[in-house]
Amino acid sequence: MINVLLTSVGRRTYLINYFKEEIHKVGGRVYASNSSIYAPALFEADEYVISPLIYDENYDSFLLDYCKKNNIDLVISLFDIDLPKMSTLKEKFKKEGITIIVGELWLTQMANDKWKTHLFLKEKKFNVTPAYININQVFEALQSSKINFPLFVKPRWGMGSIGVYKAEDREDLNFYYRKVKQEISKTYLKYESASDIENAVLIQPAFHGEEYGLDIINDLDGNYCNTIVKKKLAMRSGETDAAEVLNEPILVELGKTISNLTRHPAIMDVDVFFDGQKDYVLELNPRFGGGYPFSHMSGVNLPKAIIAWYKKQQVNNEELLKPKIGVVSMKGVSMHLNSKIENTDGC
Protein backbone atom coordinates (compact mmCIF):
# COMPACT_ATOMS: atom_id res chain seq x y z
CA MET A 1 0.00 0.00 0.00
CA ILE A 2 1.21 3.51 -0.87
CA ASN A 3 -0.39 6.80 0.16
CA VAL A 4 0.39 9.95 -1.81
CA LEU A 5 -0.10 13.59 -0.87
CA LEU A 6 -0.27 16.18 -3.67
CA THR A 7 0.16 19.73 -2.33
CA SER A 8 -1.03 23.04 -3.78
CA VAL A 9 -3.30 21.13 -6.14
CA GLY A 10 -5.30 24.10 -7.41
CA ARG A 11 -7.26 23.16 -10.54
CA ARG A 12 -5.23 20.10 -11.52
CA THR A 13 -8.04 17.60 -11.11
CA TYR A 14 -6.60 15.44 -13.86
CA LEU A 15 -3.45 14.73 -11.84
CA ILE A 16 -5.50 13.68 -8.84
CA ASN A 17 -7.35 11.22 -11.05
CA TYR A 18 -4.22 9.94 -12.78
CA PHE A 19 -2.71 9.12 -9.38
CA LYS A 20 -5.95 7.66 -8.01
CA GLU A 21 -6.16 5.28 -10.94
CA GLU A 22 -2.76 3.80 -10.09
CA ILE A 23 -2.67 4.22 -6.30
CA HIS A 24 -6.00 2.43 -5.82
CA LYS A 25 -4.55 -0.60 -7.60
CA VAL A 26 -2.00 -1.00 -4.80
CA GLY A 27 -4.51 -0.34 -2.02
CA GLY A 28 -3.46 3.23 -1.28
CA ARG A 29 -5.16 6.60 -1.15
CA VAL A 30 -4.54 9.98 -2.75
CA TYR A 31 -4.56 12.99 -0.43
CA ALA A 32 -4.59 16.64 -1.52
CA SER A 33 -3.84 19.95 0.15
CA ASN A 34 -4.26 23.59 -0.77
CA SER A 35 -4.26 26.86 1.14
CA SER A 36 -7.68 27.78 -0.29
CA ILE A 37 -10.88 25.76 -0.07
CA TYR A 38 -11.80 27.02 -3.55
CA ALA A 39 -9.41 24.65 -5.30
CA PRO A 40 -11.49 22.15 -7.30
CA ALA A 41 -8.81 19.48 -7.35
CA LEU A 42 -9.22 19.05 -3.58
CA PHE A 43 -12.58 17.38 -4.04
CA GLU A 44 -11.30 14.77 -6.49
CA ALA A 45 -8.93 13.36 -3.87
CA ASP A 46 -9.78 10.56 -1.44
CA GLU A 47 -9.08 12.97 1.41
CA TYR A 48 -8.17 16.66 1.49
CA VAL A 49 -6.96 19.29 3.92
CA ILE A 50 -6.66 23.08 3.92
CA SER A 51 -3.05 23.93 4.69
CA PRO A 52 -1.36 27.11 5.92
CA LEU A 53 0.42 29.20 3.31
CA ILE A 54 3.90 27.98 2.45
CA TYR A 55 5.26 31.16 4.12
CA ASP A 56 3.54 30.42 7.43
CA GLU A 57 5.94 29.53 10.25
CA ASN A 58 3.69 26.58 11.13
CA TYR A 59 3.69 25.10 7.63
CA ASP A 60 6.55 22.65 8.22
CA SER A 61 5.10 21.13 11.38
CA PHE A 62 1.59 21.09 9.90
CA LEU A 63 2.75 19.16 6.84
CA LEU A 64 4.82 16.66 8.82
CA ASP A 65 2.05 16.04 11.35
CA TYR A 66 -0.51 15.52 8.58
CA CYS A 67 1.77 13.09 6.75
CA LYS A 68 2.47 11.05 9.88
CA LYS A 69 -1.19 11.00 10.90
CA ASN A 70 -2.26 9.70 7.48
CA ASN A 71 0.70 7.38 6.81
CA ILE A 72 1.77 9.36 3.74
CA ASP A 73 4.62 7.75 1.80
CA LEU A 74 5.09 10.21 -1.07
CA VAL A 75 4.68 14.00 -1.21
CA ILE A 76 4.59 15.86 -4.53
CA SER A 77 4.03 19.61 -4.85
CA LEU A 78 2.37 21.02 -7.97
CA PHE A 79 3.29 24.67 -7.38
CA ASP A 80 6.60 26.37 -8.27
CA ILE A 81 6.64 28.61 -5.23
CA ASP A 82 6.48 25.60 -2.88
CA LEU A 83 9.46 23.81 -4.37
CA PRO A 84 12.37 25.51 -2.53
CA LYS A 85 10.55 24.95 0.77
CA MET A 86 10.03 21.28 -0.12
CA SER A 87 13.72 20.99 -1.00
CA THR A 88 14.66 22.14 2.50
CA LEU A 89 12.26 19.64 4.09
CA LYS A 90 13.31 16.63 2.03
CA GLU A 91 15.93 15.22 4.41
CA LYS A 92 13.85 15.83 7.53
CA PHE A 93 10.89 13.98 6.06
CA LYS A 94 13.12 11.19 4.80
CA LYS A 95 14.13 10.43 8.39
CA GLU A 96 10.43 9.89 9.12
CA GLY A 97 10.09 7.48 6.20
CA ILE A 98 8.38 10.04 3.93
CA THR A 99 9.71 10.75 0.45
CA ILE A 100 9.30 14.24 -0.98
CA ILE A 101 9.82 14.12 -4.74
CA VAL A 102 11.55 17.42 -5.43
CA GLY A 103 14.80 18.68 -6.92
CA GLU A 104 17.80 19.97 -5.00
CA LEU A 105 17.56 23.43 -3.42
CA TRP A 106 19.89 25.09 -5.95
CA LEU A 107 17.68 23.84 -8.78
CA THR A 108 14.32 24.88 -7.29
CA GLN A 109 15.65 28.32 -6.35
CA MET A 110 17.17 28.85 -9.77
CA ALA A 111 14.04 27.70 -11.61
CA ASN A 112 11.81 30.05 -9.57
CA ASP A 113 14.00 33.04 -10.47
CA LYS A 114 13.76 33.83 -14.20
CA TRP A 115 16.90 35.98 -14.05
CA LYS A 116 18.94 33.19 -12.43
CA THR A 117 17.45 30.77 -14.96
CA HIS A 118 18.64 33.05 -17.77
CA LEU A 119 22.15 33.22 -16.28
CA PHE A 120 22.26 29.44 -15.78
CA LEU A 121 21.20 28.76 -19.37
CA LYS A 122 23.68 31.30 -20.69
CA GLU A 123 26.53 29.84 -18.61
CA LYS A 124 25.71 26.33 -19.85
CA LYS A 125 25.78 27.53 -23.51
CA PHE A 126 22.08 27.14 -24.28
CA ASN A 127 20.54 29.45 -26.85
CA VAL A 128 18.90 32.40 -25.07
CA THR A 129 17.62 35.85 -25.95
CA PRO A 130 18.88 38.88 -23.99
CA ALA A 131 17.26 39.56 -20.61
CA TYR A 132 17.37 42.56 -18.29
CA ILE A 133 16.33 43.42 -14.74
CA ASN A 134 17.37 47.08 -15.04
CA ILE A 135 15.10 49.24 -17.19
CA ASN A 136 17.87 51.77 -17.87
CA GLN A 137 19.91 48.99 -19.46
CA VAL A 138 16.90 48.14 -21.60
CA PHE A 139 16.74 51.69 -22.96
CA GLU A 140 20.49 51.61 -23.63
CA ALA A 141 20.11 48.33 -25.53
CA LEU A 142 17.24 49.79 -27.56
CA GLN A 143 19.29 52.89 -28.34
CA SER A 144 22.20 50.80 -29.62
CA SER A 145 19.82 48.44 -31.53
CA LYS A 146 20.96 45.41 -29.55
CA ILE A 147 17.28 44.64 -29.02
CA ASN A 148 14.04 45.80 -30.61
CA PHE A 149 10.36 45.92 -29.76
CA PRO A 150 8.20 44.06 -28.95
CA LEU A 151 9.50 43.35 -25.46
CA PHE A 152 7.93 41.15 -22.79
CA VAL A 153 7.67 42.57 -19.28
CA LYS A 154 7.02 40.10 -16.45
CA PRO A 155 7.78 39.29 -12.81
CA ARG A 156 11.24 37.91 -12.20
CA TRP A 157 9.64 35.48 -9.76
CA GLY A 158 6.34 34.11 -10.96
CA MET A 159 4.52 31.45 -12.91
CA GLY A 160 2.15 31.09 -15.84
CA SER A 161 0.99 34.37 -17.37
CA ILE A 162 0.63 36.29 -14.09
CA GLY A 163 1.75 39.86 -14.76
CA VAL A 164 3.12 39.17 -18.26
CA TYR A 165 2.69 42.02 -20.77
CA LYS A 166 3.85 42.77 -24.30
CA ALA A 167 5.30 46.25 -24.85
CA GLU A 168 5.19 47.53 -28.43
CA ASP A 169 6.93 50.86 -27.79
CA ARG A 170 8.63 52.97 -25.10
CA GLU A 171 5.35 54.27 -23.73
CA ASP A 172 4.13 50.68 -23.29
CA LEU A 173 7.41 49.70 -21.69
CA ASN A 174 7.28 52.41 -19.03
CA PHE A 175 3.61 51.71 -18.31
CA TYR A 176 3.93 47.93 -18.05
CA TYR A 177 7.12 48.17 -16.01
CA ARG A 178 5.24 50.19 -13.37
CA LYS A 179 2.18 47.95 -13.63
CA VAL A 180 4.15 44.75 -13.05
CA LYS A 181 5.84 46.25 -9.99
CA GLN A 182 2.41 47.17 -8.62
CA GLU A 183 1.04 43.68 -9.30
CA ILE A 184 4.00 42.09 -7.57
CA SER A 185 3.33 44.15 -4.44
CA LYS A 186 -0.34 43.04 -4.34
CA THR A 187 0.05 39.28 -4.90
CA TYR A 188 1.88 36.31 -3.38
CA LEU A 189 4.81 37.30 -5.63
CA LYS A 190 5.73 39.94 -3.05
CA TYR A 191 7.15 37.21 -0.82
CA GLU A 192 9.46 35.88 -3.50
CA SER A 193 10.45 39.34 -4.73
CA ALA A 194 11.29 40.68 -1.27
CA SER A 195 14.90 39.51 -1.56
CA ASP A 196 15.57 41.96 -4.42
CA ILE A 197 12.49 44.12 -4.85
CA GLU A 198 14.30 46.79 -6.90
CA ASN A 199 15.17 44.18 -9.53
CA ALA A 200 11.97 42.16 -9.46
CA VAL A 201 10.87 42.83 -13.05
CA LEU A 202 12.40 41.00 -16.01
CA ILE A 203 12.35 42.36 -19.58
CA GLN A 204 13.33 40.48 -22.72
CA PRO A 205 12.63 40.40 -26.46
CA ALA A 206 10.35 37.88 -28.11
CA PHE A 207 11.75 34.42 -28.80
CA HIS A 208 12.17 33.02 -32.30
CA GLY A 209 10.19 30.07 -33.64
CA GLU A 210 7.12 28.19 -32.40
CA GLU A 211 6.46 27.28 -28.79
CA TYR A 212 6.96 23.74 -27.52
CA GLY A 213 6.67 22.08 -24.14
CA LEU A 214 9.02 19.33 -22.99
CA ASP A 215 8.35 16.79 -20.28
CA ILE A 216 11.82 15.60 -19.29
CA ILE A 217 11.42 12.40 -17.31
CA ASN A 218 14.02 11.01 -14.92
CA ASP A 219 13.70 8.24 -12.37
CA LEU A 220 13.65 9.12 -8.68
CA ASP A 221 17.47 9.04 -8.58
CA GLY A 222 17.74 11.58 -11.39
CA ASN A 223 18.66 9.15 -14.17
CA TYR A 224 17.38 10.13 -17.62
CA CYS A 225 14.47 8.14 -19.06
CA ASN A 226 12.85 10.11 -21.89
CA THR A 227 11.80 13.49 -23.28
CA ILE A 228 8.24 14.01 -24.52
CA VAL A 229 7.98 16.82 -27.06
CA LYS A 230 4.69 18.69 -27.49
CA LYS A 231 3.96 21.46 -29.96
CA LYS A 232 1.61 24.00 -28.37
CA LEU A 233 -1.38 24.53 -30.64
CA ALA A 234 -3.49 26.78 -28.39
CA MET A 235 -2.73 28.76 -25.23
CA ARG A 236 -4.86 30.50 -22.61
CA SER A 237 -3.52 32.52 -19.65
CA GLY A 238 -0.14 30.83 -19.79
CA GLU A 239 -1.62 27.31 -19.89
CA THR A 240 -1.60 25.03 -22.92
CA ASP A 241 -5.11 24.30 -24.18
CA ALA A 242 -4.18 22.04 -27.10
CA ALA A 243 -0.97 20.28 -28.13
CA GLU A 244 0.41 17.66 -30.47
CA VAL A 245 3.05 15.11 -29.43
CA LEU A 246 5.87 15.09 -31.99
CA ASN A 247 9.23 13.48 -32.59
CA GLU A 248 11.80 16.29 -32.79
CA PRO A 249 15.28 14.78 -32.32
CA ILE A 250 16.89 18.16 -31.59
CA LEU A 251 14.45 18.80 -28.74
CA VAL A 252 14.75 15.24 -27.41
CA GLU A 253 18.51 15.74 -27.22
CA LEU A 254 17.96 19.10 -25.53
CA GLY A 255 15.87 17.34 -22.89
CA LYS A 256 18.61 14.78 -22.30
CA THR A 257 21.19 17.55 -21.85
CA ILE A 258 18.99 19.38 -19.31
CA SER A 259 18.36 16.12 -17.47
CA ASN A 260 22.07 15.44 -17.09
CA LEU A 261 22.67 18.95 -15.76
CA THR A 262 19.82 19.08 -13.25
CA ARG A 263 19.44 15.44 -12.18
CA HIS A 264 15.87 16.28 -11.16
CA PRO A 265 13.60 13.47 -9.95
CA ALA A 266 10.46 12.42 -11.89
CA ILE A 267 9.63 15.32 -14.21
CA MET A 268 10.71 18.73 -15.40
CA ASP A 269 8.41 20.90 -17.49
CA VAL A 270 10.40 23.05 -19.95
CA ASP A 271 9.17 25.80 -22.26
CA VAL A 272 11.10 26.06 -25.52
CA PHE A 273 10.89 28.01 -28.77
CA PHE A 274 12.06 26.11 -31.83
CA ASP A 275 12.47 27.35 -35.42
CA GLY A 276 13.20 23.94 -36.92
CA GLN A 277 16.95 24.19 -36.41
CA LYS A 278 17.66 26.18 -33.28
CA ASP A 279 16.04 25.88 -29.86
CA TYR A 280 15.67 28.68 -27.32
CA VAL A 281 14.92 27.66 -23.73
CA LEU A 282 12.49 29.99 -21.95
CA GLU A 283 11.78 28.40 -18.56
CA LEU A 284 12.58 25.37 -16.42
CA ASN A 285 9.85 24.09 -14.08
CA PRO A 286 10.99 21.07 -12.01
CA ARG A 287 7.47 19.73 -11.36
CA PHE A 288 4.38 18.37 -13.08
CA GLY A 289 3.40 21.17 -15.44
CA GLY A 290 0.15 22.08 -17.12
CA GLY A 291 1.36 20.28 -20.22
CA TYR A 292 1.68 16.83 -18.63
CA PRO A 293 -1.89 15.74 -19.55
CA PHE A 294 -0.90 15.86 -23.24
CA SER A 295 1.91 13.40 -22.50
CA HIS A 296 -0.47 11.22 -20.50
CA MET A 297 -3.05 11.22 -23.29
CA SER A 298 -0.37 9.98 -25.69
CA GLY A 299 0.30 6.90 -23.57
CA VAL A 300 2.84 8.10 -20.99
CA ASN A 301 1.99 7.03 -17.42
CA LEU A 302 4.36 8.77 -15.04
CA PRO A 303 2.25 8.19 -11.88
CA LYS A 304 2.51 4.44 -12.47
CA ALA A 305 6.26 4.74 -13.05
CA ILE A 306 6.69 6.78 -9.86
CA ILE A 307 4.95 4.10 -7.83
CA ALA A 308 7.15 1.41 -9.36
CA TRP A 309 10.34 3.41 -8.72
CA TYR A 310 9.29 4.02 -5.12
CA LYS A 311 8.76 0.26 -4.69
CA LYS A 312 12.22 -0.36 -6.23
CA GLN A 313 10.65 -2.14 -9.19
CA GLN A 314 11.97 -2.13 -12.75
CA VAL A 315 10.21 0.30 -15.09
CA ASN A 316 9.87 -0.52 -18.76
CA ASN A 317 10.42 2.86 -20.43
CA GLU A 318 8.99 1.63 -23.72
CA GLU A 319 5.79 0.58 -21.99
CA LEU A 320 5.21 3.48 -19.57
CA LEU A 321 7.26 6.45 -20.75
CA LYS A 322 7.17 6.36 -24.55
CA PRO A 323 4.44 8.46 -26.21
CA LYS A 324 2.48 7.76 -29.37
CA ILE A 325 3.64 10.32 -31.89
CA GLY A 326 1.04 12.51 -33.59
CA VAL A 327 -1.54 12.45 -30.79
CA VAL A 328 -3.44 15.76 -30.56
CA SER A 329 -5.40 16.44 -27.37
CA MET A 330 -7.19 19.37 -25.75
CA LYS A 331 -8.11 20.45 -22.24
CA GLY A 332 -11.74 20.99 -21.30
CA VAL A 333 -13.57 22.71 -18.49
CA SER A 334 -15.67 20.97 -15.83
CA MET A 335 -17.71 22.21 -12.89
CA HIS A 336 -17.39 21.07 -9.28
CA LEU A 337 -20.11 21.28 -6.65
CA ASN A 338 -19.38 20.69 -2.99
CA SER A 339 -22.10 21.28 -0.40
CA LYS A 340 -19.54 21.21 2.45
CA ILE A 341 -18.28 24.68 1.53
CA GLU A 342 -20.14 27.22 3.59
CA ASN A 343 -21.46 30.39 1.98
CA THR A 344 -19.35 33.23 3.35
CA ASP A 345 -20.65 36.17 1.32
CA GLY A 346 -23.45 37.03 3.72
CA CYS A 347 -26.23 36.30 1.23
C-alpha positions in Angstrom: 0.0 0.0 0.0 1.2 3.5 -0.9 -0.4 6.8 0.2 0.4 10.0 -1.8 -0.1 13.6 -0.9 -0.3 16.2 -3.7 0.2 19.7 -2.3 -1.0 23.0 -3.8 -3.3 21.1 -6.1 -5.3 24.1 -7.4 -7.3 23.2 -10.5 -5.2 20.1 -11.5 -8.0 17.6 -11.1 -6.6 15.4 -13.9 -3.5 14.7 -11.8 -5.5 13.7 -8.8 -7.4 11.2 -11.0 -4.2 9.9 -12.8 -2.7 9.1 -9.4 -5.9 7.7 -8.0 -6.2 5.3 -10.9 -2.8 3.8 -10.1 -2.7 4.2 -6.3 -6.0 2.4 -5.8 -4.6 -0.6 -7.6 -2.0 -1.0 -4.8 -4.5 -0.3 -2.0 -3.5 3.2 -1.3 -5.2 6.6 -1.2 -4.5 10.0 -2.7 -4.6 13.0 -0.4 -4.6 16.6 -1.5 -3.8 19.9 0.2 -4.3 23.6 -0.8 -4.3 26.9 1.1 -7.7 27.8 -0.3 -10.9 25.8 -0.1 -11.8 27.0 -3.5 -9.4 24.6 -5.3 -11.5 22.1 -7.3 -8.8 19.5 -7.3 -9.2 19.0 -3.6 -12.6 17.4 -4.0 -11.3 14.8 -6.5 -8.9 13.4 -3.9 -9.8 10.6 -1.4 -9.1 13.0 1.4 -8.2 16.7 1.5 -7.0 19.3 3.9 -6.7 23.1 3.9 -3.1 23.9 4.7 -1.4 27.1 5.9 0.4 29.2 3.3 3.9 28.0 2.4 5.3 31.2 4.1 3.5 30.4 7.4 5.9 29.5 10.2 3.7 26.6 11.1 3.7 25.1 7.6 6.5 22.7 8.2 5.1 21.1 11.4 1.6 21.1 9.9 2.7 19.2 6.8 4.8 16.7 8.8 2.0 16.0 11.3 -0.5 15.5 8.6 1.8 13.1 6.8 2.5 11.1 9.9 -1.2 11.0 10.9 -2.3 9.7 7.5 0.7 7.4 6.8 1.8 9.4 3.7 4.6 7.8 1.8 5.1 10.2 -1.1 4.7 14.0 -1.2 4.6 15.9 -4.5 4.0 19.6 -4.9 2.4 21.0 -8.0 3.3 24.7 -7.4 6.6 26.4 -8.3 6.6 28.6 -5.2 6.5 25.6 -2.9 9.5 23.8 -4.4 12.4 25.5 -2.5 10.6 24.9 0.8 10.0 21.3 -0.1 13.7 21.0 -1.0 14.7 22.1 2.5 12.3 19.6 4.1 13.3 16.6 2.0 15.9 15.2 4.4 13.9 15.8 7.5 10.9 14.0 6.1 13.1 11.2 4.8 14.1 10.4 8.4 10.4 9.9 9.1 10.1 7.5 6.2 8.4 10.0 3.9 9.7 10.7 0.5 9.3 14.2 -1.0 9.8 14.1 -4.7 11.6 17.4 -5.4 14.8 18.7 -6.9 17.8 20.0 -5.0 17.6 23.4 -3.4 19.9 25.1 -5.9 17.7 23.8 -8.8 14.3 24.9 -7.3 15.6 28.3 -6.3 17.2 28.9 -9.8 14.0 27.7 -11.6 11.8 30.0 -9.6 14.0 33.0 -10.5 13.8 33.8 -14.2 16.9 36.0 -14.0 18.9 33.2 -12.4 17.5 30.8 -15.0 18.6 33.0 -17.8 22.1 33.2 -16.3 22.3 29.4 -15.8 21.2 28.8 -19.4 23.7 31.3 -20.7 26.5 29.8 -18.6 25.7 26.3 -19.9 25.8 27.5 -23.5 22.1 27.1 -24.3 20.5 29.5 -26.8 18.9 32.4 -25.1 17.6 35.8 -25.9 18.9 38.9 -24.0 17.3 39.6 -20.6 17.4 42.6 -18.3 16.3 43.4 -14.7 17.4 47.1 -15.0 15.1 49.2 -17.2 17.9 51.8 -17.9 19.9 49.0 -19.5 16.9 48.1 -21.6 16.7 51.7 -23.0 20.5 51.6 -23.6 20.1 48.3 -25.5 17.2 49.8 -27.6 19.3 52.9 -28.3 22.2 50.8 -29.6 19.8 48.4 -31.5 21.0 45.4 -29.5 17.3 44.6 -29.0 14.0 45.8 -30.6 10.4 45.9 -29.8 8.2 44.1 -28.9 9.5 43.3 -25.5 7.9 41.1 -22.8 7.7 42.6 -19.3 7.0 40.1 -16.5 7.8 39.3 -12.8 11.2 37.9 -12.2 9.6 35.5 -9.8 6.3 34.1 -11.0 4.5 31.4 -12.9 2.1 31.1 -15.8 1.0 34.4 -17.4 0.6 36.3 -14.1 1.7 39.9 -14.8 3.1 39.2 -18.3 2.7 42.0 -20.8 3.8 42.8 -24.3 5.3 46.2 -24.9 5.2 47.5 -28.4 6.9 50.9 -27.8 8.6 53.0 -25.1 5.3 54.3 -23.7 4.1 50.7 -23.3 7.4 49.7 -21.7 7.3 52.4 -19.0 3.6 51.7 -18.3 3.9 47.9 -18.0 7.1 48.2 -16.0 5.2 50.2 -13.4 2.2 48.0 -13.6 4.2 44.7 -13.1 5.8 46.3 -10.0 2.4 47.2 -8.6 1.0 43.7 -9.3 4.0 42.1 -7.6 3.3 44.1 -4.4 -0.3 43.0 -4.3 0.0 39.3 -4.9 1.9 36.3 -3.4 4.8 37.3 -5.6 5.7 39.9 -3.1 7.2 37.2 -0.8 9.5 35.9 -3.5 10.5 39.3 -4.7 11.3 40.7 -1.3 14.9 39.5 -1.6 15.6 42.0 -4.4 12.5 44.1 -4.9 14.3 46.8 -6.9 15.2 44.2 -9.5 12.0 42.2 -9.5 10.9 42.8 -13.1 12.4 41.0 -16.0 12.3 42.4 -19.6 13.3 40.5 -22.7 12.6 40.4 -26.5 10.3 37.9 -28.1 11.8 34.4 -28.8 12.2 33.0 -32.3 10.2 30.1 -33.6 7.1 28.2 -32.4 6.5 27.3 -28.8 7.0 23.7 -27.5 6.7 22.1 -24.1 9.0 19.3 -23.0 8.3 16.8 -20.3 11.8 15.6 -19.3 11.4 12.4 -17.3 14.0 11.0 -14.9 13.7 8.2 -12.4 13.7 9.1 -8.7 17.5 9.0 -8.6 17.7 11.6 -11.4 18.7 9.2 -14.2 17.4 10.1 -17.6 14.5 8.1 -19.1 12.9 10.1 -21.9 11.8 13.5 -23.3 8.2 14.0 -24.5 8.0 16.8 -27.1 4.7 18.7 -27.5 4.0 21.5 -30.0 1.6 24.0 -28.4 -1.4 24.5 -30.6 -3.5 26.8 -28.4 -2.7 28.8 -25.2 -4.9 30.5 -22.6 -3.5 32.5 -19.6 -0.1 30.8 -19.8 -1.6 27.3 -19.9 -1.6 25.0 -22.9 -5.1 24.3 -24.2 -4.2 22.0 -27.1 -1.0 20.3 -28.1 0.4 17.7 -30.5 3.0 15.1 -29.4 5.9 15.1 -32.0 9.2 13.5 -32.6 11.8 16.3 -32.8 15.3 14.8 -32.3 16.9 18.2 -31.6 14.4 18.8 -28.7 14.7 15.2 -27.4 18.5 15.7 -27.2 18.0 19.1 -25.5 15.9 17.3 -22.9 18.6 14.8 -22.3 21.2 17.5 -21.8 19.0 19.4 -19.3 18.4 16.1 -17.5 22.1 15.4 -17.1 22.7 19.0 -15.8 19.8 19.1 -13.3 19.4 15.4 -12.2 15.9 16.3 -11.2 13.6 13.5 -10.0 10.5 12.4 -11.9 9.6 15.3 -14.2 10.7 18.7 -15.4 8.4 20.9 -17.5 10.4 23.0 -20.0 9.2 25.8 -22.3 11.1 26.1 -25.5 10.9 28.0 -28.8 12.1 26.1 -31.8 12.5 27.3 -35.4 13.2 23.9 -36.9 17.0 24.2 -36.4 17.7 26.2 -33.3 16.0 25.9 -29.9 15.7 28.7 -27.3 14.9 27.7 -23.7 12.5 30.0 -21.9 11.8 28.4 -18.6 12.6 25.4 -16.4 9.9 24.1 -14.1 11.0 21.1 -12.0 7.5 19.7 -11.4 4.4 18.4 -13.1 3.4 21.2 -15.4 0.1 22.1 -17.1 1.4 20.3 -20.2 1.7 16.8 -18.6 -1.9 15.7 -19.6 -0.9 15.9 -23.2 1.9 13.4 -22.5 -0.5 11.2 -20.5 -3.1 11.2 -23.3 -0.4 10.0 -25.7 0.3 6.9 -23.6 2.8 8.1 -21.0 2.0 7.0 -17.4 4.4 8.8 -15.0 2.3 8.2 -11.9 2.5 4.4 -12.5 6.3 4.7 -13.1 6.7 6.8 -9.9 4.9 4.1 -7.8 7.2 1.4 -9.4 10.3 3.4 -8.7 9.3 4.0 -5.1 8.8 0.3 -4.7 12.2 -0.4 -6.2 10.7 -2.1 -9.2 12.0 -2.1 -12.7 10.2 0.3 -15.1 9.9 -0.5 -18.8 10.4 2.9 -20.4 9.0 1.6 -23.7 5.8 0.6 -22.0 5.2 3.5 -19.6 7.3 6.5 -20.8 7.2 6.4 -24.5 4.4 8.5 -26.2 2.5 7.8 -29.4 3.6 10.3 -31.9 1.0 12.5 -33.6 -1.5 12.5 -30.8 -3.4 15.8 -30.6 -5.4 16.4 -27.4 -7.2 19.4 -25.7 -8.1 20.5 -22.2 -11.7 21.0 -21.3 -13.6 22.7 -18.5 -15.7 21.0 -15.8 -17.7 22.2 -12.9 -17.4 21.1 -9.3 -20.1 21.3 -6.7 -19.4 20.7 -3.0 -22.1 21.3 -0.4 -19.5 21.2 2.4 -18.3 24.7 1.5 -20.1 27.2 3.6 -21.5 30.4 2.0 -19.3 33.2 3.3 -20.7 36.2 1.3 -23.4 37.0 3.7 -26.2 36.3 1.2 
